[in-house]
């Protein structure tokens, strides 16, 4: 069944395949069996990697490794972000030392979000949800504009190793602020190795690969001063927006936030784009198309852990046994249960998040 | 007499005048009388300024102000550098809070000097000589790669306010490392005002003016987050190299280091380029040209404090009363005395410098 819901089955096949061949991202397939407990790996949502071998080795042999991720403190924390949170938490459960960076410099430079506001968003949206979802202290959390000297020094030294043209190729229209932000991002990924080389994995969407490649290059170029292992990465496919197209923080109708009131969230599901046919008759005859359905996607990514139940959902749809209205109601029910439970956890998590950040000072 | 040894009397008249009219540097003339105790101001070596009014006001009314300067930790500390050191010390005697930045990031990025080596040079060459010349603790001293979070945050925020084209216009061929270094330089100048606006003076050679202008612009652009006074600057003319042309750290024959053995230094004076004529006869008839003489320059900038004695030296030369050999011997004698005295002071100053830097950690 895992094969059937492979991301290659989706409309974006060509793109993902091309990305992999063009840039040398390896397929995740060889690791699927060993790490099938992870829903995203098992279902092919995490479809590719670079150097995951050394991470797999660390996990299986219980050797130390680092899981590093950055968050952009802007907007609401939605189910697209939850996918990354789940991966952080999974790596922590596998023995990783967790490093989470609040990219407040990037938010300031690229999106004009004042640092104080970025700090609040990082605490109340990201950190609180991470904790409520199961991330456990201790882990390393930092703001790009409020950290420690060895980090800033690494960043400064790295600036010497990156050409302007490389940055331009990756980021397109580049500004001085973006250059600072980009180099900072590489320092975010590499600085856990200031105390010595360590396998490091960065779970990302495939659009982040150019930056991963740059950071891998920089790690090698820093050999004159620091011994660092090139960071590994895993690549996941993106969730679509609820009305098709992209899920985007700037379009609240496209996502469900983890802080949406359950009633609001349920309504979003009820009006979401599905893979249904033009008429009930047609759908009964031809069946629906789960791979084009944002409701199915929500279940596949998040709400249904049990593969058998997910397959049942798919089979009922494809055979025309269930219509979209009923299916949406089922999904809305699962979503409601999740949100009520999660939002309860957020109360204590919120206090914990603020305390954690205060202790950074 | 001060008029006669005005820098406009030198061969570079056109350039300095043009710089002033083109870029709006004001002449120092109105402040010459009030600050005639300062040899460089009195002799027109400090010939121009921007917003020196608010510094003059601070000095005369004994209000707080900041003297900020940066040092490039590479090569030997020579008499060209002493000119800046004397200005730092003068401002300290006038009541300024002194801020001295060791630009180790710049040395690393632009000249490929490892940070550890830059640190040693900053201590043994610069800081030791500053102290031996009379700079008194407490003052603020820092390395660009080893400072404090509010400084790095200011720098990060400033990166948003500077366009790539501005940097290109100032620095020509620009690299990512140079961009970091340039923004850092502005943060060096402005960060003393993190705790509140304060008049700040930066004594520089006129070649540094584009950077001063940029930093003044940035100060204004940061108004949304920080209230900062645009930094003032004073501009001095450069000493020539001993054999004519530029005095340059990369050409030891062009300068006298403050750590040169007196015998070595004396020899450098004896073979220095003078304003002498082709033959003794000619010189007796026409007199020498002190404004083209690096020996006269050394005395004017450093070795002769008393204007009457300097004028005597000039008059004897111009009237053909003294030949270059004898004049050089006089200068070499003054130099020897200075170096012996200075190098004695360096012993204690060296220990003090290292202790100061250790205490930064």
Interface residues (C-beta under 8 A of the other chain):
Chain A: X105 X108 X109 X114 X115 X144 X145 X146 X147 X148 X149 X152 X153 X156 X157 X159 X160 X162 X163 X164 X167 X174 X175 X176 X177 X179 X180 X181 X183 X184 X225
Chain B: X105 X108 X109 X114 X115 X144 X145 X146 X147 X148 X149 X152 X153 X156 X157 X159 X160 X162 X163 X164 X167 X174 X175 X176 X177 X179 X180 X181 X183 X184 X225
